[in-house]
Amino acid sequence: MTTVELDEHGAAVSVPLPAEVGRELAASRVVEAAPDPYLPGAWRLRAGGKVGAVSVRVAGQDPVTLRIAPKVPVRRLFFLIGYAADPRVRRDGEVDVTEHDEVLPALAHGFERAVERALRQGVLQSYRHTEETSPVVRGRIREADQVKRHHGRAFPVEIAYDDYGTDIPENRLLRGAVERLLLLDRVPDDVRRRLRHHRGRLLDVQPLKRGVRDVPRWRPSRLNHRYQPALRLAETILRGSSVEHGAGRVSVDGYLIDTHKIFEDFVCVALGEALAGYGGRAALQARGVHLDEDRNVAMRPDLVWYGDGGEPRAVVDGKYKAQKPEGFPDADLYQMLAYCTALGLRDGHLVYARGYEPSVTHRVRHARIRIHQHALALDRSPGELLAEIAAIARTMAGETGEAPVRRGPQAAREPRW
């Protein structure tokens, strides 16, 4: 087996590959792949913003495995995932993933331990509302649907009832994530064995349809509190990119996580938490923002901070990686200028990961608009990282003249996922 090691957003690597493998990688868009013009039989591979592992198999040949490592340590990546999922979830006793240097084994290990804790007191049961067509009457008859679908007939019957059992969204979510991991090659054997055990405990739960992107919806409550860490990780697993493709003699399979999305989610959630002390409300992926008066050109800023009266106070957009080697991309400035203009704001904030230069402020000519570009160092400890977020929030609140609302002290801790 050939293993190719790539770094997220790293330099291109020239690797001797069969032509079929190179073409399949280029078609799947897992990485940027093109024939090396200077080395016959080799392909230049460059990873983008997705990390994980992918295997390419050609019939009759050894598989080629691509391992794409994140720029930040796996432990830090898990902190970003966990905090973005829910900054208030209690993380005592979480699993240490420092023994893993790959994303997928660490994710599988952390999820398996979370599921074990969730099921330790038994499989969660609750009421599930069901509407179906049945040959017998159970619960209540949905009269409107009965007349519409079976006018003049007594059977079958359109019914609705509440059933108490384990086939509920929480358990369907856990089973779906377990099934997804069991399909992947790079899950450690001991973890795979324990995942099969958990799947056995969830056999009465309806499996998710393969290929469906929408995950079951659930609501946090006192009853499912012990499930919540596992549910958050299950959502991350199911929303990741499963690479499954087969064409003739070539097949591709693997699992990738989009680090751009993880970073943007973390920035927005962390800033929303930090701004809560100054009043108002933070809207993530804000809707209802339009560039033109006729409201034909919709815009979706990552975060808009609104005052208590509903007026916009600040706008933020997260950018995982600058693409210009000499500094922040100019296109991001134009985008933020449009946000500020549409929202009637004098200040806009762009937040980058691993910026190429210190935080800077640009004053737009003839517009009285300032665009701030901040850079977060993701290799710092969670406490230091959240302190940087708090400093950005203070800057944003200072521009509006808002005084912080006193809140109880909150210790920033690193979860041991």
C-alpha positions, 0 to 999 in steps of 0.5 A: 500500500502506498501512503501519501502524506499531505499538509492542509493548504501545504505545498504541492507534492510530486508523487509517482501514481498510476494514471487512473489514480491521478485522474480519479483524484482530480475528478473527485476534487479531494485534492488538487491533482495534475500531471507533473510536467517535469517528472513523467508518471508523477502527479502533483498533489496539493491539499486544500481546506479538508483534512482526513484520509482517502483511499483510491483502489484500482482493481489488481493494484495496491491501494493509494492512501492520502492522509491530509493532516491539519495545520493545527494539532488534532487536540486543538481542532477538537477544541474548536469543534466542541466549543462551536457545537456548544460552549456551555456543555460540561466537558469533565471527564472527556476522552484524551485524544493526544495519542492520535495524530490523525483526525479520523482515528481521534474523532472515532475514539472520542465519539466512541467514548462519548457514546459509551458514557451516553449509554452507560445508564441505558438507551434513552427512551421517549415519546415519538410522534408518528403519522402513518397509513395502517390497516388497524386503528391506533391513536387518532384518525387523521380525518382530513387525510383519510377523506383525501386519500381513501374517500369512501373506504374504511381501510386503510386508515390514516392515523397519528399516535405517540409511541414510547420507545428508543426509536427517537431522533437522539438514538437515530443520530447516534446509530447513524454516526456509528454506522458511518464510522464502521464503513471507514478503513482507518478507524482503529480495530479496538474502537471498531469493536466497541462501536459494533457493541454500541450498534448492537444496543441500538438495533431497535432504532431505525437506521438513517438512509444512506446518502441523506445529508439532513441529520435528525433534529433534536432539542437539548433537554434535561432528559438527554443531557447525558447524550449531548456530548455524543450528539454534538460529535455525531452531528460533526461526523454525519456532516463531514464529507464521506468520499464514496465513488466507484467507476469501473476499475477505480474506487475512492472512499474516505472521510474528510472534515472541512476546517474552514467551516469548523473555524468559521463556526468557532469564531461566530459562536465564541464571539457571540458568547463574548458579545452577550455580556454587552447586551443585544443579540448575535445572529449567526449566518444572518438572514434578511441582509440585502445589498440593494433597495429592492432586496434582490441581492441577498447577503449572508454575513457570518455574524451580525450583532444587533442591539436591543432595538434590533439595529445592527451594531457590528458585522463579522466574517470569519476567514480560515486562510488568507490566499495572498502570501504577502497579506490579507486578500483584497477581495475580503475587504470588498466583501466587508465593505458591501456588508457595512454599506448594506447594514449602515455600519462604520466598522466591519471585522474580518477574523483570520486564522494564522494571519500573515501580518498583524491585525490592521485597520483600513479606512475607506476613502469617502465612505467613513468606514473602517475595516478591521482585519484580526488574526487568531493564532490557533496554536495557542491554548484554549484560554489564550484563544478565547482571550483573543476573541474577548479582545475582539468583542471589546473592540466591537463593543467599544465602537458602539460605546456599550458597557459590559454587563456584569456576568459570573466568571467563566473559566475557559478550559480545554476539553479532553476529546 
